[in-house]
Amino acid sequence: MKIVVIGGSGLIGAKTVAILRAKGHEAVAASPRSGVNAVTGEGLAQALEGAQVVIDVSNAPSWAPDDVMAFFRDSTLNLTKAEAHAGVRHHVALSVVGTDRMPDNGYFRAKVEQEKLIAASGVPYSIVRATQFMEFLGGIADAGMIDGKPHLSPHQFQPIAADDVAAIVADVALGAPLDRVTDIAGPERAPMNEIIGRYLKATEDAREIVADKDASYFGGTIDELSLVPLGEARLGQVALEDWLRRAKT
């Protein structure tokens, strides 16, 4: 089966392409560097010719509110139009758990718009909302720096390894369209400041974390359950401790 992965050269995309190829599928890694640009539409028609499934794991180069909104709006409209023309039978998109619960976060607002456009497109779809990737724990600490210390929320957090995200996205893509949103998360839930504190310790980062209930999340206000699944979720298999051991090397 031909499966086109938009954003196929990125963290999740490259892993997803490798999984699909190992299963014997024709997985095409599509990105601007390969001449496929979903934002402008360049190369889309050729890339999607003969494809049964399209997986969109692309991400915006700029997270400024207007920029990220334009990225997801334009790329999704171009993609779904090209998919309808090519006869694609399944559109799979990677989104974010809690994206509809943080209206003051410009990135999350853009993901909500993306999801709405997919649902209204007429192309059968599955939207996979993931919690934050374990690979970005250090970046969250960096983003929370105030006066030399990371100020991080004590609210619930449930990060997932990129390997698990890619495996689940590939599995969903090979199944029938869900025509709905499904949540995925890591196997362990704990306060954000505790999880990132364990990451800093594992990587011998001496920064002292300040547990701050008013700390924002990339500019968005969060409460106890903003960033974790509220109901049933598919859990990854990589435990945080196992991932942290790998992070030390």
PESULMO-V893217 format. One record per run of one state. SS is the DSSP state (H for helix, E for strand, - for the rest). FROM is the first residue (numbers start at 1). LEN is the number of residues. If there is no record, write none. Layout:
ss: {SS;SS}
from: {FROM;FROM}
len: {LEN;LEN}
//
This chain:
ss: {-;E;-;H;-;E;-;H;-;E;-;E;-;H;-;E;-;H;-;E;-;H;-;H;-;E;-;E;H;-;E;-;E;-;E;-;E;-;H;-;E;-;E;H;-;E;-;E;-;E;-;E;-;H;-}
from: {1;2;7;11;23;26;31;32;35;37;38;42;43;44;49;53;57;65;87;90;97;99;102;106;121;125;131;133;134;144;145;147;149;153;156;158;160;161;162;174;181;186;190;192;203;210;212;217;218;220;221;234;236;240;248}
len: {1;5;4;12;3;5;1;3;2;1;4;1;1;5;4;4;8;22;3;7;2;3;4;15;4;6;2;1;10;1;2;2;4;3;2;2;1;1;12;7;5;4;2;11;7;2;5;1;2;1;13;2;4;8;2}
//
